[in-house]
């Protein structure tokens, strides 16, 4: 049971050559357009020469009955503990057993040191912290290589993907969500690996770098066994630390907990998030960081009426009303134009599905059709400029009929010792 990420990894490392199991199906949810396909034979291995079919999660009860399924394995992230147990009830009501695979069964051991940046929720700022860690290691003489949590939403056949330039990212035909994560790393000189087969990905990454930097997705655990786990928390959503799977696991596993966005949240929420982290993991070092935003063309935004396009996952299943784009626009005195009545197709539908969204547009582009819906929706909005809060430079993949400005955001230390202090201290142990 998955969402085209953790489920494929769990299959590859635990089930693919395991003759004790016959995997009859994947189910898919959370991400649009990933069902009604086949996990390809080239990845499924010799035991599955026809590949493995992928169905909607809503078909789970009938699949259990049809195939006389004995075991269902839950394999995706950023859901409440309650959600997990409701699905367990569905599975068990049909007579099957319900399972979760843990780190010992799913984490691959690297020959190189691994620093894992993971989160308690989607949208906490993992990639911001990953870029910070990348720079810290680079300045200390290391050659880090970024391995990003999988997002094979457009193509399941790419076992190993490698990106080292913006042109690599834009020209690959990947989805907007993938662009959001890869583009910001290559813009600062990093090389990013992703794909579907993380054993083969690790072999390639180890050839190019002397430390592996795992950049987590959603609030999932690392696919590689970390030498240092950094878990990022978001004080703008206080009280969620022990309510989401597997985010709570990440907090409990961390050596360092980063409370990010402390410049955005009220002090009492920052203090509450710190205390929650201490309760869950008394041994972890806790550091505070600000998430500082800048706009590349502020003259297009200052005092103007703007459409803000935000990072898709953060304002959809991540549950955030508005993200960094809206905050930056308001700091520059801009007025947000509510795009909801101008949205069309699947973009319009997203406002019905994710009712918490505010006066922003999600950067959704999981298919060519949805990318066209996004283009039409953006261009329908009457405004002075479009402000991209998404890390993806959408103007490279859709035609926008208005001036475009982009938001950049970086982590800034506000506590001592700093996050860099802990990263470099761990790096010294790697050398030892």
BATOR-936893 format. One record per residue: residue in three letters; y, x, z of N, C-alpha, C, CB in turn. Coordinates in pm, whole numbers, plus 50000, padded with zeros to 5 digits. Atoms other than C-alpha are relative to their C-alpha. Glycine has a CB too. Layout:
// BATOR-936893
ALAYXZYXZYXZYXZ
...
END
This chain:
// BATOR-936893
UNK498825008650000500005000050000501225008950000500014990350123
UNK498914990350008503135018049885501204995449921499495012349942
UNK498775002450075506345021049688500265011549903501214998350096
UNK499904989250100505635048449431500555012850060500874995749883
UNK499584987549937506005078249662498955004950097501344998250072
UNK500964996349897504145082949988498584995649963500404993950134
UNK501335004950035501255061949854499305009349902500094986049941
UNK500604990950097500675085149557499625013250067500975002649884
UNK500314987549930500865115749783498764998450087501195004550087
UNK501175002249916498385101050030498724999349918500164987250082
UNK501175000350088496025093549744499615014149956500284991249876
UNK500284986750055496335128649600499355009250102501275006449949
UNK500494990249903495675147349924498834994950082501125003950093
UNK501045005149912493255124050102498874992949925500604990550100
UNK500995008650064491465101049855499485005249866500594986649978
UNK500334997050139491385117349511498625006149983501025009349942
UNK501324993550009488305139049572499094995550114500155015350003
UNK500745004649882487005119049870498974989549957500974994250107
UNK501055008850051483675103849769499604989150099498795008149963
UNK500295010549903483545082750085500804987349973500295004950141
UNK499155011550031486165059449937500014997249851501435002350050
UNK499765004250137486555039649617501324992350003498814991149942
UNK498685006349998490255031749569500084990149884501145010849990
UNK500035010450103490474998649382501394996249950499314987750053
UNK498665004150042494254993749370501065006550087500144984750004
UNK498784997949924497735003449476500754986750003500895011649937
UNK499005010750005500214976849583501375006450010499774989550114
UNK498664994450009503934982049527501044990050049500325004249857
UNK498915008349950507104968949689501265008550006499674994050140
UNK498764992949967510704978749772500805004749879499695011750085
UNK499344994450117511504994949433499734991149879499535014649973
UNK500245008750116512014973549119499215006849889501334995149944
UNK500654996050125509784976548811498915010650015501035005049904
UNK501034989749985507064998848961498604994150004500255008050127
UNK501315006449999504234973248959499564997249857500044987050084
UNK500595003650130501994961248675499875012149908500854989149932
UNK500274987750076501334996948567498715006150054501205010150011
UNK501234993349960498505021548613500345014150047498975000449883
UNK499934986049959498365053348818499135007849903499535002150151
UNK500674994950120497395075648525498765008350030500965008249920
UNK501224991949983493965091848479500305014850019499094998249881
UNK499674985849989495675125848447500335004050143501175003349910
UNK499714997349859496715123048812498934994550093501354994150037
UNK500995006449913493975100548947498735008450019499634986549944
UNK501124991049984491285126848885498704994849940499795002850143
UNK501275002550069487685127548765499284987650050499105012050015
UNK500685011949947486545099048990500614987049947500065000050152
UNK499295012050047489015075048826500435002049856501234996950091
UNK499694997050140488805080648448500874989549932498735001649923
UNK499165010550056490595047448380501344998950074499274986650005
UNK498825001549917493325053648634499804989150104501234997049915
UNK500085010049893494115029248916501134990049981500075006650142
UNK498955010050023495984996148869500924998450120499374986649965
UNK498965002049898499184988549059500464985549993501215009849978
UNK499635014149992499964953149175501154998050098498784991550042
UNK499005003649901502724935949367499364998650138500714986949960
UNK500535001249864502294937149743499684985550035501005005750099
UNK500255014149972502434899049746498584995849959501024991549927
UNK501375003150043498984899649578498945005950093499775005249859
UNK500924993149910497444918749870498844991350048500755005150119
UNK501155008049952495364889750016498954997449893500494986850054
UNK500995002950105493764880749683499305012649953500684993249882
UNK500664987450036493084917549604498905003450099501025011449993
UNK501024997349898491234921449933498774991349977500564997650141
UNK501125009150023489134890949858499265003449871500504985649994
UNK500634997750130488514899149491499135012550001501075001349892
UNK500714987250003487424935249550499175002750125500995011249981
UNK500724998349873485824929749892500475012750072498485000549976
UNK499374988049941488214955750029499665000950148501544999749979
UNK500324997549860487184971250360501155006650076498775008650010
UNK498944992349935490244993150429501274999549918499565014650023
UNK498684999350063493964990850350500845010350074500714985950000
UNK499224989149942496215020950407501484997949971499535013749944
UNK498565002050015499915015050469500665013549971500614993550128
UNK499514986950047501855042350284501394999049940499045005949899
UNK498594998850040505615037050258500874999850124500414988549904
UNK499104996749888508705040950473501204990650005500485014449988
UNK498755007249975511955026350608499784985050016500975002449889
UNK500265013949964510524994150746499884999150152498704994649929
UNK500095001749856510584979951095498555000850046500634986750043
UNK501355000349943507614984151325499424985949989500025004550149
UNK500455013850011507404946051319499474997149860501144990450035
UNK500445001950139507134946450938498615005949979501015006549902
UNK501314993550014504224970750955498904991350060500005014050067
UNK501055007749933502334949051201499804986249937500344998450146
UNK500225012450074502944917151003499035002449883501344994249947
UNK500914996850110501244934150708498605003050052500535012049920
UNK501314997849937498474945650939499294986750025500155007950132
UNK500585013349974497954909151031499484993749872501044990850066
UNK500455005250129497744899450664498665006349962501065002649890
UNK501214992750037495124926350601498824995750086500225015150013
UNK501115003049910493034918750908499574985449991500385003350143
UNK500385014150014493164881150848499014998049886501254991449976
UNK500945000750111491184888150531498735008250026500675004949872
UNK501234993249960488594908550720500025015149986498904994849921
UNK499954985550021489714943950626500655007050120500785003349871
UNK499364991849898490824972150854501325005649946499065011550045
UNK498664995450036494424984550854500215014050055501104990250054
UNK499924985949961495245021850864501365006149969498925007949930
UNK498884991050028498045047250882499465014250001501164998250104
UNK500394985950003497455083550778501105008550063499715004649854
UNK499044991849929499105109650996500185013849939499595001450142
UNK499674986850054500435145150945498815008949972500915006950094
UNK501134990950021497105163150982499234996649872499064999450119
UNK500695004150122495675143050692500855000949875499504986050016
UNK499125001250117498725144350466500955011649978500804987750013
UNK499074988850017500835175550526499285012249944500675003550135
UNK500574988150065500115205350300500635012350063500244999849846
UNK499514987549942500425240250449500495009449890498895006850083
UNK499424990850098502695263750254499785014550042501504997349983
UNK500044985649973502435301650222501385005250039499495007649879
UNK498634996249967506215302550270500514991250115500934998649875
UNK499435008649896508325289750561500544987049942501135007550075
UNK499535013150042509225252850538501014994650101498824990249983
UNK499015007249920512405236750670500054985749946501435007049994
UNK500035014050042512135198750659501214992650055498704993150045
UNK498895008649959515205176350666499554985549976501345003449921
UNK500465013850007514155140550742500974991250079498544998650054
UNK499045008949936515855109750886499354988750076500914994349898
UNK500465011849926515585079851114500084987549915500814998250127
UNK499825011250091516705056150835500465005449865501024989750056
UNK499354997150127517735055850471501515000050021499584989749892
UNK498555000049996521385065250430500635007150117500484986449998
UNK499434992949885521795087250737500765012649959498905003750099
UNK499344987950047522995116550525499085012049993501165003250089
UNK500964988950007519835137250481500395010349895498604994749970
UNK499684990550107520955152250151501245008250033500214992549869
UNK498834992449954524315162050301499565011450090500994990850076
UNK500504989749909522475180850574499115009949925499214993650117
UNK500834990950080519975195150322500885010149926499134992149900
UNK499094990850070522855209850120500615010150098501124992149928
UNK499494991249895524315224250441498955010850033500374991850128
UNK501074990549966520965240350528499775009749885498694992550033
UNK500154991450118520625253750172501065011050001500114991649870
UNK498924990049998524025270950198499825009950115501374993150011
UNK500194991249884523245284650545498935010549973499624991750124
UNK501084990550031519985300450431500425009749890498744992549958
UNK499544991350110521575313850110500955010650052500684991749891
UNK499044990449944524425330150303499295010750084501054992650086
UNK500744990549917521805346950524499055008649917499224992650109
UNK500814991550086520115362850223498684994049955499735012550068
UNK501235006650043517285337950172500184993949861499594989250101
UNK499985007250127516365321749842499254986850021499365008449884
UNK500675012749978515655285449933499794992449869500804991550097
UNK500285009050111514045261849683499834986050058498725004549919
UNK500025013749950514555224549731498814992449939501334992749968
UNK501045009350047511555201149708500394986350053498555004250049
UNK499525013449963512645164749705498844990250008501034995149899
UNK500935011149987510595135449828499904992549867500454990350113
UNK500195005550136509125117549522500764987049974498534997649976
UNK499395012350050510885090849321499584998149854501565000350014
UNK500465000650139508715087549007500084985949943498575005249988
UNK499905014250033510075053248929499994997549850501274994250061
UNK499975002050144510585058348558498745004449931501165007149942
UNK501144994250070507495078748475499035005950101500465010949899
UNK501014995149906504285084048674499285012449948498984989150028
UNK500784989350060502985110948435500555014050027499924997849853
UNK499394987049975505305138848548499505005550133501544999049999
UNK500584994649877503155157448797500965009550069498685007349970
UNK499044990449946505775184848841501294998949920499435014649994
UNK498685000150062509495181948769500845011250060500694986150019
UNK499134989149954512015210448788501384998349938499395013949962
UNK498625001750044515805208248766500855011450055500574986250047
UNK499094989649954518345236348778501414998549945499455013549963
UNK498675002550053521345221748594500254985149990500195006749862
UNK499665014150018523205188948557499414994849870501534998050002
UNK500565004150128522045188048196498514997250012500255010749895
UNK501425002849974518425190448314499834985950057499405010450097
UNK500115012849931519015160148535500344988549905500924999650123
UNK499525010950086520985138848288499104998249878501445002749955
UNK500795000750122518795147247989498554996350020500065012849931
UNK501435002349972515505139548163499594985449986499685004750139
UNK500345014250009515725101748135499534993850130498964998149898
UNK500445005349871515105096648507500944988850045499965011250106
UNK499225011349950516445067348709501255004950072499144991350094
UNK498764996649930519865066348874499705004950141500954987950004
UNK500314995649864518315069449220499525014450002498954990850063
UNK500424986050008516625101849116501205009049973498945001849889
UNK498804992150028519905114548970500835002050126500864993149892
UNK499204999249878521645106749301499545011450089499924986850077
UNK500534989849909519365130849482499965013949938498614996150044
UNK500164986950060518865159049231501335006349960499114999049879
UNK498774994850059522335162349082500845007750100500824988649942
UNK499144993449901524135171549403499465013850040500154991250124
UNK500564986949968521715200349467500275010149889498494998850024
UNK499804990550109521985216049122501495003249982499424994549869
UNK498564997350010525785212649131500435011350093500784987450032
UNK499664988949911525815237449421499085012249978499924995450146
UNK500774988350037523415261349248498555000050042500625011850056
UNK501385000749957520085249449380499054996349888499864990250111
UNK501075004650088516795244749199499214989550077499085011949954
UNK500685011249935515045211749274498674997449931500894987349997
UNK501315004450048511365203549236499724986050053498895009850043
UNK500475013249960509965168349247498834996549910501154989249992
UNK501115004150085507285147949073499054991050074499275012049947
UNK501035008549940504005132449184498945008150074499344991449894
UNK501064992049939501505160049267500635011350082499035005849890
UNK499244990649917502975178749563499225012550038500444993150125
UNK500724987449992500185204249580500415009249888498494997649996
UNK499574992050115501035216449230501485003350008499704992649869
UNK498574997449983504755213149304500225011650096500734987350051
UNK499834989349902504385235549607499665013549940499124997350123
UNK500374987350063502635262449403501155005349915498734998349914
UNK498874995950085505555263249157501205004150085500394988749904
UNK498854996949915508195262749432499815013350072500224988850101
UNK500274987449929506515291449617500205012049908498564999950055
UNK499794989150095506745312549300501485003749987499454996249864
UNK498574997950026510555308949291500835002750124500554988149931
UNK499184998449881511745309349651499245006550113500534986850046
UNK500644994349882511085325649985500044990650120500665013350035
UNK500065010549898511665294050189500064986649926501185001350105
UNK500055013350060510865257850100500874990750084498524994849991
UNK499145009649932513555232350187499584985949958501515002649967
UNK500445013650028512055197550209501174990550022498794996050090
UNK498925009949992514705170950133499364986350000501025001649881
UNK500765012249983513255138850266500624987949933499834997150143
UNK499555012650057513485104050117499774988850099499294997149869
UNK500055010949903514045071550304499995005950142498734991149977
UNK500184993649870512905079750658498555004850012500354990150116
UNK501384995650004509535093750552499835013750065499505000349856
UNK500354986849949507795123750706499915010049885498664999550078
UNK500164989550100507595157050525498584999849945500325013850061
UNK501334998350061504705162050280499445013950030500084997849848
UNK500434986449968504575198750385500125002350150500845010449921
UNK499984997249856503835212350732501245008450033498695007350044
UNK498744992849979507285222750862499885010850107501094990250039
UNK499774990249894508155254151053501234996150082500195014149941
UNK498845005549931511425236751143500234985949947501275009149980
UNK499705013850038511995199051143501384996350052498934990350055
UNK498665004749967515585186451138500054985149967501115008049921
UNK499965014450020515905148851185501434995150017499054992750100
UNK498615004650004519185131851099500074985550046500585001549856
UNK499785013449947520435101051288501404995249963499804999750154
UNK498765006250044523235076851201500584991350112499764991649872
UNK499445007949890525475064651488500754987549954500925008550082
UNK499395012550046527005037851264499004988550004500555001649857
UNK501045010249982523685019451311499285002550132498995000049881
UNK500604996549871523085024551684498914990150039501075000550109
UNK501065008649950519985010951851498804998849909500534986550025
UNK501125001050094517695015551551499005011450014500534999749858
UNK500764987649996516205048651658498504997850024500555009050107
UNK501415002349968512925034151792499454987449935499814999250150
UNK500395012850059512655004051564499445001149858501174990949999
UNK500414998850140511735018251221498895010349982501205003849913
UNK501134991250035508615034251076500325007049867498664991849989
UNK500434991049891508205063451045501175007950059498945009649949
UNK498844993049948511755072451155499855004350145501214991449987
UNK500224996349860510775071851521499105012350009499374988450079
UNK500874988250003507995096651441500815012649971498884998249894
UNK499184988450034510535119951280500835004750118500904996749883
UNK499214996049883512715119251591499135007050101500674987750064
UNK500894994249900509775126551817499465013749957498834990550028
UNK500544987350051508625155651591501055011049989499364997749865
UNK498934990750035512025172551554500175011350102501294992549986
UNK499474989349914513075206251688501524998950014499615013949943
UNK498545002049999516685197951597500294985749955500725010349908
UNK499535013350038518265163251590501495001049968499744989550115
UNK498605000050043521525159551397500544985850009500145005649854
UNK499285012749998523815130751489501135001549899500544996450147
UNK499064998550111525715127851161501054988850004499244999849864
UNK498955010350016528875107751071500724996950131499394987349945
UNK499365002949872530385111551419501494997149983499815011650097
UNK498605003350029533835108851258500174985749954500555009449896
UNK499955013850051532975073951135499684989950110499014998349884
UNK500475009449899531305058051440500855000850127498535002950035
UNK499334999749870532925047951772499295009550096500064985850061
UNK500564990249907532425073152053498844994350080501095005050093
UNK501095005649919530285049152254498714998949920500394986350055
UNK501215000650084527895045451959499425013949977500334993449865
UNK500484986250009527715083251916499275003750128501175009749974
UNK500624996849871526965087152287498674992650016500954996350117
UNK501245007749990524345059552269498905005749912500264985649962
UNK500984994150090522645076051972499465013150056500625002449861
UNK500434987649935522575109652154499014996950111501225007750055
UNK500875003449888521025093252459498654994749951500684989450091
UNK501265005050055518425075152247499145011549950500274990149886
UNK500754988350047517445108152085499415007750117500915009249917
UNK500504992749882517125124552427498824992850064501135001850104
UNK501105007749942514905096452550498725001749918500384985250009
UNK501174998850086512585099352250499485014249990500324994849862
UNK500414986050018512555137352233500855009050089500135004349850
UNK499194992249906513875155152544500095014949966499454998550138
UNK500044985650028512965189652404500855003949878498565004349978
UNK499284996850123514955187252080501435004750030500044987849907
UNK498594996349997518275204952031500794989249927500245014049936
UNK499195010550061521005179551952501335005949957500214988250096
UNK498724995350051523965188151730500744988349936499815011649897
UNK499165010450058526865166951605500685005249874501064995350102
UNK499304996350122528265167551254500844988249951498985004449890
UNK499215009750073531005149451069499544999849855501525003250010
UNK500215001050145530515136850715501384998349938499024988049962
UNK498614999550045533775146350545500054997449849500655013750035
UNK499935003950140534665130050214501305004849935499884984949988
UNK498844996850082537035141449940499844993049865500185015549982
UNK500015006350131537985125449608500515009949897500854987049999
UNK499634989750098538135147249297501304996849926498895001849900
UNK498765004150068540985127149137500714989550085499704994449856
UNK499435009649905542875111349427501124991549940500535007250120
UNK498925007650061545755100449204499514987149934500725008549897
UNK500555012150060543425074949042499714989150103498735003349925
UNK500455008949894542655059049377501114996150096498875006450076
UNK498995002249895545655062349607500874987849969500885012550014
UNK499195012050013547235028149653499594990749887501395003949981
UNK500425007650118545255013449360498934989650037499475009549891
UNK501125009349987542794984749316498795006349932500354986149937
UNK501134992450052539375000749273498684992550019499925013650068
UNK501405003949983535734992149219499265011950058499354995349864
UNK500794989549939533525012549451498524997849966500215000350155
UNK501435000450030529985020049330499315009550099499695004149850
UNK500614992349892527835031649620498575004349965499994991850129
UNK501404995750005524515050049656499104987850016499715010550111
UNK500805012150005521915023749568499144997350123499135000649884
UNK500885002849887519265027449843500744997450131499065011450019
UNK499295001549873521865030050122500474985750022501195009550005
UNK499435013549984523444996050054499044988949960501274998949918
UNK501015010350026520244978349947499025000150116499265002449861
UNK500985000749890517104983950155500385008550119498655004249950
UNK499504992449885518995008950374500824991750096500835011549952
UNK499365009549910520924979450514501455002550032499274999750125
UNK498604997049973524414994750505500904990549920500335014849966
UNK499085009150067527294971150420500845007449897500904992950101
UNK499204991450086529534998050272499695014450037501544996950013
UNK500334986049973529045035750242501235008949979498825004649910
UNK498944990050002531085067050181501094996849899499425013649972
UNK498995003450101532815054049868501064990750054499344993949880
UNK499075009649943534375024650050500885006750105499254988150062
UNK499214993249898535455046650339501055008949936499095008350092
UNK499044991150066537075072050108501124992149935499295008649894
UNK498985008350065538875044749913501024995150101499344988149928
UNK499095005349898540335029950230500875011150059499214993150110
UNK499214988849948541415064150357501165003549907499115012350021
UNK498954997150099543435068050037500864987749970499385005249872
UNK499145011750014545045033950076499684990949885501385004449986
UNK500405008550111543095017149797499534986450049498905006849917
UNK500535013249973542154980649784498694998349923501014988949962
UNK501295002050063538494972849714499974986549928498865000850103
UNK500195012350077537934947149439498574995350020500325002249849
UNK501335005449977535014924649527499314997749866500064986850083
UNK500615000850134532594928449233498984988949984499345012949968
UNK501155009050004530134900849317500084989649889499854993150132
UNK499925010650101531454874049084500035005549858501224991550025
UNK499984993850133531624898948796498645006249963501095010849994
UNK501304993650024528044912148831499114991149915499315003350134
UNK500905007250089525384902348580498565004950020500435001649852
UNK501404995950003521594903248553499465004550134499825011049901
UNK500664995149879519664923848807501005004950104499045011249965
UNK498984996049904522884936648965500484987850078501205006949930
UNK499635012549934523934900949040498914995750097500264988849896
UNK501125003949914520474894049182499935008350127498695001349923
UNK500084991249882520784923549420500864994750115500435014249962
UNK499155005549894523584905949611499314988550073501334995349943
UNK500775010749937521254876749677498905005850088499414990649895
UNK501114994049927518414899049790500495007850122499195009249909
UNK499494991749891520534922350006501354994350044500145015149956
UNK498835008049966522984898550169501015007650085499584987650072
UNK499064992649917524544924850395501045007749920499255009450089
UNK499094991850081526274942150103501414994450002499495000949856
UNK498605003849999530054941650118500605000349860500795009050091
UNK499265000350128532684944749843499805013049923501504997650025
UNK500354988050075530874973149667498894996449903499575011650095
UNK501085002250096528444976149377498945010850019500545000149854
UNK501054989949984525044993149418499705006949867498724993550056
UNK500324992250121524225020949170498514998549970500385015150017
UNK501405002750032520965005349051499775002549852499624985650039
UNK500354997250138519405019148734498565004449990500925010749942
UNK501424996649998515615017848761499334997949865499314991750105
UNK500535002050136515155008248395501185000049904499174986649989
UNK498935000450099517105008948070500744986650005499445002449859
UNK499385013149993517724971848102500924999050121498934989050006
UNK499165000749881519024975148457501225009049986499205003850124
UNK498864991250024521225004348352501054992849914499545013149931
UNK499075007950083522744981448087500674989150084499254993749879
UNK499405009849908523244954648355501095006550085498914993850092
UNK499024992949919525044980548565501265002949918499405013250055
UNK498854997050086527264991048275500864987549978499525005649865
UNK499265012450024528234955048196500704995350127499064988949947
UNK499425004449874528834947148563501225008350037498965000850112
UNK498874991249970531074977448616501194996749909499595014949984
UNK498925002250096533084970448303500614986150009499495002449861
UNK499465013549982533534933548391501054999350110498884990550032
UNK499145000849882535434941548711501435004049964499465009050113
UNK498604996550026539244940348675500545009150111500874987349989
UNK499554990449900540514971448852500735011549931498815005350084
UNK499284988550055542635002648809499085011849973501115004350095
UNK500904988550013539765027248851498664996850063500625012550065
UNK501335000849939536095031048938499805012450085498884998849891
UNK500254988949909535295052449241498505000950027500794998250133
UNK501444998049984531765066549245499715005950137499445009149889
UNK500504995149872530485068849602498595005249987500074989150105
UNK501324994650029527045075149454500125014749960499314991849888
UNK499964986050044526265112349412499745001749851498995008050077
UNK500284999050144525175104849053501294997749921498914989749958
UNK498845001850087527865109348791499644989849892500455013649935
UNK500425010850088527315075648625500675000649864500284986750063
UNK499304999250128529855083148353499245008249897501395005950019
UNK500824992350094527245106348201498864991849941499435012250071
UNK501135008050049524695078348152500384985849961498934999450106
UNK499505012950048526765046648103501455001849957499884988950111
UNK498604999750045530065040047926500844991550094500134995049852
UNK499135007049906532775030648176501384998949937500065007350138
UNK498775002450074535915015048033501275001550083499974986449941
UNK498854997849912538215025848317499985014450048499984990050121
UNK500024986549942539295058748477498985001050113501415003850051
UNK501074997949902536585073448701500345011550092498665002649929
UNK499874989549899536915093149024498695000750078501214997450096
UNK501254998049925534075107549233500295004450142499105010449930
UNK499924995949861533605111549605498995011250025499734987950095
UNK500904989549952532135143649744500014999350152500445014249948
UNK500035000149855530985145850104499145011650050499454986550053
UNK500684988449943529935175450315499944998850151500725013049959
UNK500175000049854528735181150671500905010550063498545002550038
UNK499144990749925531095197450921499564999950146501514996149987
UNK500434998849861529955210451260501134996350095499525014350030
UNK499025003149896531705196451566499415002450139500474985449988
UNK500584996749871529435209451842499525014549998498834990450035
UNK500504986349983528235243151974498764999750087501105009250061
UNK500174992250123525765258151905499994990749878498685008350006
UNK499955007850123526085246751545498614998349939500935006649899
UNK501265001550074523345234851315499635013149932500124988649895
UNK500294987250065523675267651126499415009950099501275005949938
UNK500554991049898523005286451451498504997750017500724997950136
UNK501435003049981519675268551494499195003349875499824985350038
UNK500704996950125518735272451126499765015049989500814994949879
UNK500144985550015519395309851126499135006150109501375006750001
UNK500914995549895517645314551459498554997949958500284992650133
UNK501355002550050514555298351308499645009449886499874985549953
UNK500244990850112514945319750996499615013950046501225000849911
UNK500364986949945514785351151207498535000250044500915003650120
UNK501425001149963511425338851340499115000049876499764987350082
UNK500784999550124510255333850979499745014449961500744992549886
UNK500144986150037510905370550913499045007250093501355006949999
UNK500894993749904509095380051230498544996849974500364995750140
END
